[in-house]
Amino acid sequence: MTSGKKRLLIVGGVAGGASCAARARRLSEAMEIIIFERGPYVSFANCGLPYYVGDVITDEQKLLVADADLFRQRFNIDVRLENEVVAINRASSEITVKNRRTGELYQEAYDALVLAPGAAPIRPPLPGIDLPGIFALRTIPDSRRIRQWIDTHQVKQAVVVGGGFIGLEMTENLVKRGITVTLVEASDQVMAPLDPEMVASVHERLRSHHVNLCLNDSVAGFVPAETGGLVVKTQSGQAYPAELVILAIGVRPEITLAQAAGLEIGDRGGIRVNDQMQTSDPNIWAVGDVVEVKDFVTGEYRVIPLAGPANRQGRIAADVICGRSSQFRGVQGTSVCGVFGLAIATTGANEKTLQRFGWNYGKVYLHPGHHVGYYPNAKPIDLKLLFSLDDGRILGAQAVGEAGVEKRIDVIAMALQMGATVFDLEEAELCYAPQFGAAKDPVNMAGMIAANALRDDAPLVHWEQLAERNGQLLLDVRNVSEFETGHLDGAVNIPLSELRDRLKELNPDQEIWVYCQVGQRAYYATRVLRQHGFDAANLSGGFKTYEAVAATGHQRVADRVK
C-alpha cells in the first residue's frame, strides 16, 4: 500500500545515493524518498578509511557523514539500513528487498529508481586468497577488521598489492604505524593515471621511507608461513613474508542487480547511462562508481570511481527526476593523492591515452617553485601540461610536489572543463603574494611555454627525440660546474652568460637543441639563437626531466645521461 505520492527509491547511499536523496528533497517536499542500504551506514567518508587504519583519524564517528536519524529528521527521508535490494521487476516497477537482520523479503513500488550500489574491491581467484590476514578496504567494517588484526597480531610486516590511490595511502599509513611494507605493482609504475616520467619522484619518496617497491611483478598466490603469518609469492619467483596483506588492485562496478534486470552494461563493465544519468530503462537512473560515463576529453566511456563525480551525478539524477533539465558534462578524472609529504595530482587525458587515440598533441614540462624563490621554503612542482597542437586547447595536466600541487591542477581542471586553451592560461589572473605564488604563477608559466611553442617563438623538443637525434647539436647552457656534475652525452657547454660572445663557435647550418636544468635558461638561449638566425629549440623540462625519465628505466634516454 503506497501513500499516493511520487516514490523515489534509491539503492545505496554513500556519495551518489545520499547526494541524490538530499537533492531530491530540496527540490520536492511532496515526494516520498527511501534509501535502501545493505550495510550498517548510509553515508560515510570512505576516502578517510586509510587514515583511520593509520590512526591519523582516531575517532570512527568522524567518518560518518550523516546517519539515518539525520536523514529522517532533517530531510524526511526514510533510510533502511541492512536492507538489500535483491531484484528489480521493471514490468511492475517494483523492487524486492531483503531485510538482512530478519531474512524477510518484501516488495516496494517506485516511480523513479536510482541505482547507487557502488563498486566492490577486486579479489582475484589466486591460490590462498581466502587465508586469514588478507584484506581489502572499502567500508568502515573493513577498516575496523584491519585495525583489530594489526593490534591482535602485532603486525610488523605487510604486503600491499597495487600502487593506486588506496595502495599508496595504505602504504603510508601502515609505515606510520611502524610496519615494514612491501608494495607489489604489476605495472612499471605506481599511479597509473600519470605518465611514467612523472612518478619518478614518487618512487624515490617511497624508497626513501624504506618501502620495498616491487614493480613489474604481480602476485601469484599466498601460502601460510611455517612461523605464522603468510608468504606472498609473485610471478617473478619472489616470496615476501607478511602478517598482513592489503589488496588494493582496484574495484569493479556492482552490476549484478542491473544485469539481472536486463539493463544495458557497457564495454568497461559499468551500467551505461546517458548525460542525464538515465539507464536503458527511462524510469531507472544510476550514479557513482557503478556507472560508465563519457570522458570529457576523449569522448570514450570510462568507469572512474571518484567521490566528486559521484556527488554531481547524484544531484543531476535528482534534478531530472524532479523535472529539471540537467546534464552531466563528463568525467575528467581530476584527482589527488598524498604519500609521505608528496601530493600527486592529475586532470584530463594523460599522454598514454592521447597516443592511443592518435591525437595531434603537444606537451610541456616545467619545474617551478610553488611560490617565489626569495620567500623561504619554496618547494618545486614537477608539472606536465598536454594540449592540442591544432588550436592550443588544454587536454590534461599532471603535477607532483610537496606544496601547491592541487591548487594548480584545480585551476587547469576548471580551464579544461571550460574548453580553454594554453593562451588562456597565459592570461589567467591568479592570486599572488610571496608566500602563495608568483606574479607568473606556474599555471601561467605552463601556458606561456606552450603558447611560445605554438607561435614558433621557442619550439620544443622532448626526451623521446634524443634517441633519434640526427646531426643536431646538444647545447648545454648551464654553468660549467653544473655541466661537470652531469650532462647529456655529446653535449657542448656554453653557459648562457657567455653565449652572445661565443656565437661564432656554432654552425649556423646545424640545428641546435638547447637545454639547462629546468628549461628557463634554455628558453632565453633559444630566443637569442633564433634572433641570430640559428634553428634552435628548447628541450622541454631541462636536465631535471631527463633524470626523471632515466630513473623510470627508459633505457634509450638513460644511455645518454652521463
KOLSEPA-130500 format. One record per residue (C-alpha): x, y, z. Coordinates in steps of 0.001 Angstrom, whole numbers, plus 500000, padded with zeros to 6 digits. Layout:
N
XYZ;...
//
This chain:
562
500000500000500000;501566503316498941;500846506865500018;499893508127496555;502929510400496453;505549510043493740;508016507483495067;511773507728494619;513642504630495708;517439504716495938;519624501622496115;522778502511498078;523927505568499966;527471506929500460;528277509652497875;525994509161494875;522855507793496510;522938510066499534;523515513223497485;520683512225495139;518283511764498047;519170515063499720;518974516997496433;515615515441495556;514194516515498909;515436520068498436;513592520134495115;510410518373496229;508704518290499618;505901516147498167;507989513185497044;508381510026499142;512074509108499274;513517505840500586;517181504783500652;517975501079500882;521487500390502173;522672496819502636;525406497911505062;525162499478508516;525978503049507388;524164505228504884;526794507900504313;530422507639505365;533775509044504272;535352506027502585;538221508239501378;539209508621505023;539436504899505766;543217504506505191;543799507334507666;541593505625510221;543685502472509836;546798504629510291;545463506323513437;545566509739511774;541793509746512280;541303508220515707;537542508599516179;535485506305513958;532459508559514402;534281511282512458;533942509094509351;530137509206509496;528998511998507191;525331511517508053;523311508827509795;519796507518509324;518408509772512051;519804512880510391;518243511923507048;514900511351508748;514921514471510923;516495516970508517;515243515699505165;512232513493505948;513941510629504117;513367507010505136;516709505186505398;516555501410505727;519919500067506834;520882496430506317;518117496145503748;519446494753500477;517653495173497164;517891491739495529;515731492133492413;514121494703490108;510828493971488347;510796496572485587;507397495461484264;505656496210487552;508058498978488656;508836497154491876;511932496084493753;512360493097496035;514159493857499294;515727491503501815;515936492566505437;519381491212506322;518594491210510033;515390489125509823;515649487442506411;512241488890505430;511592489561501728;509228492342500702;508342494486497663;508308498232497162;506879500092494186;508684503006492555;508013505838490159;511720506518489851;514545504183490831;518180505227491330;520928502620491461;523965503591493530;525365500257494738;528958501375494183;531840499048493381;533477496091495087;537209495544495588;538738493189493033;539675489920494714;541260487686492052;540930483888492378;544558483363493385;545724480353495409;545349481123499114;543323484316498555;540954483383501399;543648482812504025;543326484838507244;545137488159507199;544238489155503619;542001492218503468;540527494751501087;539492498213502267;536137499588501170;533902500087504218;534097501078507877;533757497419508975;536723496619506678;538861499264508383;537747498047511785;538806494471510967;542208495636509666;542860497724512791;541888494813515014;544113492418513057;547110494775513359;546623495127517093;545876491467517792;548718490045515702;551209492838516418;551868493172512706;555434494122511774;555464493204508070;552794493855505459;552390493476501713;550236495933499804;549134494708496388;548519497570493956;550043501028493606;546954503150493039;545283505608495414;544346503095498116;547619501206497752;549750504309498294;547604505673501107;547580502323502908;551340502002502436;551921505384504063;549564504697506945;550988501264507682;554524502717507717;553305505386510142;552251502562512435;555775501137512411;555038498372509901;557539497442507191;555749497451503819;556409495701500524;554391497280497700;553804494961494736;552641496560491478;552167494673488208;552931497751486099;556278499536485775;554941502478487786;552624503425490620;549692505812489987;548613504655486522;546709507892485686;550073509684485436;552663509166482733;555741507150483800;558248510003483899;556004511983486256;556148509400489046;559940509029489309;559956511258492416;557093509205493894;559122506008493519;562091507755495113;559992509028498015;558560505561498697;562017504004498772;563348506786500999;560735505713503568;562043502133503356;559131500823501292;560212497746499331;558856498802495919;558409495836493582;557395496982490096;556705494868487018;555675491967489203;552319490528490208;551103488225492933;550902484536492046;549428483295495325;549561483122499104;550713480329501406;550826480038505206;554254480700506701;555726477973508916;556374480510511680;552942482103511355;551559484711509042;551720484488505268;554140484306502385;553192486283499289;554557484659496132;554943486627492901;555136485724489238;558853486526489171;559514483920491853;559916486287494800;558487485427498223;557606488110500764;556694487241504362;553848489218505903;551433489134508811;549028491358506843;548128491701503163;546101494585501738;544530494016498315;544390497379496536;544167496118492970;541151498227492114;537377497995492169;534706496533489924;531203498052489467;528455496221491380;526278495416488374;524655492139489461;521293493772490149;521333495775486923;522378492789484822;519602490630486245;517120493385485379;518341493494481781;519797496995481896;522489497855479365;526042497230480571;528890498977478781;532167497616477457;534015498788480587;531763496743482876;529625499570484273;525966500466483827;525669502517480640;523909505844481244;523195508967479191;524126512512480159;521059512698482428;522231509560484287;519352507511482857;519934503839482160;518423501963479210;515181501987481240;513767505558481310;512456505076484866;515801503905486270;518854506074486886;522339505059488006;525093507112489647;528519506774491211;531090504005490955;528671501648489222;528265503665486011;530079504195482730;530103507817481620;531834509711478850;535319511102479230;535197514876478846;538353515000476710;538245511861474559;534527511086474496;535136507413475300;533160505667478022;535045505214481283;534495503926484801;536018506379487287;535329505660490979;535753509154492407;533643510897495050;533359514238493226;531734512874490060;529517510577492144;528126513536494093;527479515541490928;525830512576489241;523518512123492215;522465515765492029;521859515552488282;519728512414488601;517634514153491264;517255517241489057;515991515181486124;513650513104488279;512179516338489651;511622517798486178;514689519975485752;516901519958482668;520357518930483827;523243517144482117;526476515563483308;529378517099481393;531566514021481608;534500512941483750;537978514449483689;539494512161486304;540605515128488401;542217513602491475;544945513960494070;546775511530496310;549156512210499175;552048509961500131;554891510774502536;554551514526502036;554164514416498249;550957515432496500;550270513654493199;547524515245491103;546102514938487616;543226516050485396;542142515183481879;543899512836479499;547418511533480009;549923511111477209;549378507363477051;545715507953476227;546421510630473615;548908508331471907;546335505537471883;543829507844470187;546404509176467737;545750512807468688;547864515682467426;549044516895470812;551873518853472355;553330518840475849;555485520944478145;557409520111481278;558348522666483910;559635522652487483;558647525976489093;558590526741492796;555202526717494471;555890530312495492;558623532853494750;562147531686495404;563120534615497618;560433533725500169;561569530889502474;560755527242501815;559761527368498163;559075523798497016;559420522684493379;556426521409491444;557000518929488622;554296519928486139;553302518476482769;550726520108480509;549167518426477469;547430520433474752;546172520283471188;548682521325468543;545772522341466311;544262525057468491;546040525027471870;543055523521473725;544033522049477099;543830518245477147;545329517298480508;547830518060483229;549824516220485883;551796517542488833;553861516195491725;555374518138494607;555292518927498294;553178522100498179;550812523974495869;550216520975493609;546452520513493903;545880524276493584;547484524335490131;545721521197488921;542382522570490157;542895525757488110;543817523782485000;540911521368485581;538440524244485528;540090525719482444;539889522337480711;536190521992481559;535505525398480025;537323524483476811;540159526923477476;543471526995475629;547089527469476629;546671531085475530;544026531444478243;546451530037480817;548942532727479785;546363535386480669;544841533766483773;544737536221486670;545572534304489820;546278535170493446;549760536401494199;551663537172497360;555205535921498009;554102533128500340;551399531868497973;552739532023494438;554448534242491923;553457537070489636;553871534489486892;552151531538488525;553196528017487499;549860527844485658;550770530991483710;554239529623483032;552849526364481631;550591528350479313;553408530649478247;555795527823477385;553125526035475354;551987529243473647;555576530166472765;555963526777471120;552720527153469154;553762530622467977;557163529193466982;558885531701469257;560566528897471185;559937525462469627;560210522452471894;561741519027471563;561350516222474077;563246513400475699;561893510774473291;563616512549470416;567092512200471938;567472508637470763;566613509662467189;568930512662467162;570417513009463699;573117515645463497;571560518155465895;573918519863468322;573093519456472007;573913522765473674;574077522860477472;573792526477478662;574262525777482362;577328526852484304;580499524802483912;580194523314487415;576662522086486667;577787520597483374;580623518731485044;578257517273487636;576200515564484929;575159516212481344;573737514641478217;576147512565476180;577720514574473360;576568517966474644;578631521117474209;578717523505477147;578408527256476568;576987528998479646;574129531381478905;576138534366480166;578803533675477500;576525532715474628;576331536037472767;580116536323472768;580636532767471521;578066532528468723;580886532112466194;581673528719467736;578298527446466481;577488526231462969;574619528338461534;573639525390459311;573263522949462213;570032522560464151;570597523207467875;568775521612470762;569307523732473863;568894522592477431;569576523747481002;568492522405484391;564728523036484185;564181524907480905;564238528613481738;567808529481480755;567449527306477666;564406529366476707;566431532572476942;569205530954474905;566738529707472297;565420533226471793;568960534599471420;569906531948468892;566740532218466810;567130536001466555;570677535465465288;569476533162462557;570042529772464198;567496526940464033;567154526349467766;564685524516470010;564394524068473769;564481520578475309;561380520814477497;561868520411481226;565644520522481056;568103518098482599;565765517534485556;563150515949483309;565783513722481689;566948512495485067;563334511638485926;562924509787482635;566145507861483166;565010506917486672;561895505245485203;564067502898483155;563644504405479685;566961502991478576;567185504988475351;567428508174477397;569318506691480332;572148505714477997;572559509353477018;572678510762480537;576306510935481706;
//
